[in-house]
């Protein structure tokens, strides 16, 4: 934890940088924020915050800007969530009640609303089932090392794959191995299985690697495309005045399913997940932050409402708006779909 004084200075730097998009100098903090300490003390504390990784200095003579670590401390310890005003909520509700009761129209409107109010890219995915879970596995010998995998997922979905093993086993051994693997991995998703592959023997590893790959393809096939709005708003942010800085993101969006930008499964309903810069597994997104909330049934299909903006983001407003729109989609689905 930071000392109260350093935390107050970090808050000032984050909020000043969000407003100005310019590196923040100690004299700016001293002039605009009443911290009851001298400018020299503020300068020394900012240097310590830089040494500890919360701030960074883009140029030798420039002021300082928050690092990803600084933003993370801010959103977890200092940020105040800002819900949309009552008037804004009434206006958004009115917009939703003006469109048809089609989920596709709702997702596109939700993306347009979030992008308009937060001036960044908004993504809204259609609800989809949670990740596939393994229920049962059979291995049928075809030839010396060639086998047929029969994989049963939840909701009795059956998928098959022919696999060549590194050594031949008779049917009795294959059946014993399949039953042992079922006992060990039943109920798990593909990522959970992959985290446990290293503890298996070679042939067991080959089987479960194939099972995990099959399940991942199943999840990808079920991923619904997302409504996407606000590329123009994002392009007008100061960070992207040089258009080349935005091109990697545009190339990524063009070459991938938009919905795969988001964490899957999404955060629990009612909560909001914030992914800042380098925390995202995709290097293309290290200049951006994601704010994500889920909507839909707790056990059934689930979709996400998300904002993609620069790390220099008004996080309090973003969290409040994304949470509100997700809760509104929850409410509409409950009213019209039961």
N, C-alpha and C positions, 0 to 999 in steps of 0.2 A: 504494500500500500504506500502511496505517496503521502508526504506530510500535507497538512491542510493548505499551507502556503503554495507548495509546488502544484498541488491539485488545482488550486484557484488560478494559478498562472497558466497551467495547461488548458483549463477551460477557456480562459481569455484568448489564448493563441488559436485554439481550434475554432472558436466562434468568430474571431476576427478574420481568420483565413477563409472560412466558409463564406463570409460576407464579401470580402475584397478580392479573393483569388490572388493575393499578393503576399510574399513572405512577410512575416510579422516581426518588427523590431522591438526591442525592449522599451524604447522611448514611446512607441505607440501604445504598448500595454500600460505604461505609467501614465500617459496622457488621457487615455480613454476609459480606464478602469480604476476604480478607487480601491486599492489594495492596502493602503496604509503602510507602505514600505517605500524605500527610496528607489529611484531608477537603477542605481548601482546594484542594489540587492536583487531587483528583478532580473538584471542582466546576468548576475551570477547564478541565480536559480535556473534561468533558461539554459545556461551552459551545462548545469548539472543534469537537467532534463535531457539535453542532447547526449551527454555522456551515458546516460542510462537507456537511451534508445527511444525515448518518447517524442523527441523532436529531431529534425535534421536541417541542415543548412544547404540549400541547393547551390549557392555560390558563396565564395569566400567573404565577400563584402555584403552579402544579402542578409535579411532577417531569417527567421526560422519558420518551418512549416511542420505540421504534425506528421509523424511516421505512421505506418499501419499499427504499430504497438500503441502509439499515442491515441489514435482513433479508437482502438479496442478498449483502452482504459476509459476513455471518454464515454463510450456507449454503455459500458458496464457499471461505471461508478458515478458519472457526472451528468449524463444526459437526462433531460426531462421530456417525456413523451408529450407531444402536442396533438390532441385529437382535433379533427375538423370542427369548425364552429357549427352551432346549431343551424344557422342559415345554410351553410355549405352542405350539411347532411340532408336537410330538406330538399335542396336543389338536386342532389345526387339521387335521392329516392325518387323524386319526380321523374328524372330522366329514365330510371330503370322501369318505372311503371308505364312509360310511354312506348317502350319497345315491346315486341311480341314475347310470348313466354317460351321462346326457344333458347336453349342453353348457348348456342353459337352466338346469338345476338347479345346475350348477357356477357359472355367472355370478351367480345370485342368492345362493348360499351365500358366494361370494367377497365380494360387496358387503356382506352381513350381517356377515361376520367383520371386515372392515376397519372398518366403521362402529362395531361393538361395541368394538373395541380402541382406536380413536382418537377416539371420541365426536364424530364429524363426519359429513358426507355422504360416502358411497362410491358410485362409479359403476363398473360393469364392462360393457364393450361386448362383444358377440359378435364373433368374428373376421370380418373382411371383407377383400376384395381391396385392395391398394394403390390409390392414385389412378390414374384412367384415364390412359393415355399414347397420344398420337397416333401411328398407324402410317402412314396414307395418307389423302390427300384428293383428291377429284375435284369439279370444278365443271361442271355441265351447264346450258347456256343453255336457258331455256324461252321467254322473251319478251325484249323490248328490254332491260329492266333486271332481269328476274326470273330467278333461277337456282336450281338444286337443288344443295345441298351434300351430298355423300356422304362421310361421315367413317368411317374404319375405325380402331377402337381395338385395344388388345392383346387376345389371345384371339379375334381375328377377329370382334369385335362390330361390326356395321355400324349406323350411325345416320344419318338423313337430316333435312334441314331446307330449307324453301324460304325464300329470302332476296331482298329487293329491294335492289339496289345503287344507289349515287348516280349512276352513269353506265353506259351500255350498252357491252358488249364482245362481239366475235364469239367463236365457240367456240375458235378457235385461240389467241387471246389468253388466254382463260379457262384453257385447258389448260396453257399455258406458265406462267401465274401459279400454278396449283395445284401443278405439279411443283416450281417454285421454292420455294414455301412448304413443301412436303413436305421438301425437302432442308434447309431451315432449321429446321423445327420438329419433325421426326420424333423420337419418344422423349420429348417433353416433356409435362408435366402442365399442367393449366389455369393454376395460379398462375405457372408458368414462362413460359407463353405471354403472359399478361397483363403481365408485367414487361418484355416486349419489344415491346409494341404501338406505343409512341411512335416507334420507329425505322422504322415502315412507312409506305408511301404510303396515301392515303385509302381506296382500294378494297381494298387488301390488309388494312388495319386493319379494315374492315367484315367481311371474310371471317373473319379470325382472331378477332375479337370474338365472332362467331356460333359459331365452333368452340369457343372457350373456354366460352361459356355452355352449349353442348350438353354438353360434358364435365363441367361443374360439376353440371348436373342429373343426369347419369349417376352421379356420385359420391354425390350426395345420396340418390338412389333406392336405392343399394346400402348406405347407412349403416344398420346394424342398430340397433334400439332398445337402450338400456342398462338393466341392472338398477340400481335406485336404492334405497338404504337410508340411514337416519340423519337424516332431516329433524328428527325430534324431538330427537335428540342435539344437533344444531346449534342448535336454538332455545333450548336450555338454556344455551348459552354466554353469559357475561356481556355480550358485545358486543350481544347481541340480546334483552336483557331488555325493551327497548322493541320490541314486535312489529313496529312500522312499519319498522324497519331490515331486517327479513327479507322483507318483502312484495315488494320488487323481484325478489329471487331466486326466490321462489315463482311470481310472475307469469311470469318468464322460463322456468322449468322447465315451466310449464303450456302456454306458447305455442310452444315449440320442441322439436325432437327432442333428447332428453337427450344423446345421443352427440355432438351438434354443439358441446357445451360444451368438448370436448377438442381438443387440437391434432391435426391429421390431415395427413400420417401421424404416428403416435406416435413416441416416441424409439426408438432402436435397442434390440433385445433385450439385456437385461442392464444397461441404463443406466436412470436415472431423471431425468425432467425436472421442474423446479420452476418454476412461474409465480407470481410474487408480485404481488398487488394490481394496480397500474396497468400492469403488464407485459402483462396480458391485453387483447386487442383489444376485448372487450365491456365497456363502461362499467359495466354491471350487476354485473360481477364484481370491481370494483376494491376492494371491501372483503374479498376472499377470496384465498386461495392455493390452487393446484392442485399436487398431487404425482402424477405420472403415470409408470407403467411399462407396457411392452408385453409381450404374450405371443403365441405362434403361430409359424408357419414363417417363416424369413428371406425366402423368395421367395413364399410363399403367403399365405393369409388371416392377418390380424393383428388382435388386439383390445387393449384397454387396461384396466388396473386403475388407478383414480384416487381420490384423496381430495380433497374440497373442504371447506376449513375457513376460519376467520378467519385473517388474516395473523399473528395471535398464535398460532402453531402450534408444537407440539413437533416441529420439522422432523427431528431425528435419528431419533425413533421412527417418524414418518410414512414417511420414506424406507425404513427397515428393514422395516416391515410391508408396504408396497406392493410393494417389491422381492421379498419372500419369497412373497407370495400370487401374484404374476405368475409367479415361477419354478415354483411348485407347479402352476399351470395348465399351464405348458409341459410339465412332467413328466407330468401326467395325460393330456394330449392325445397325447403321444408314446407312452405305454404302451397306451392304449386305442384310439387311432386310427392309430398307426403313423407 
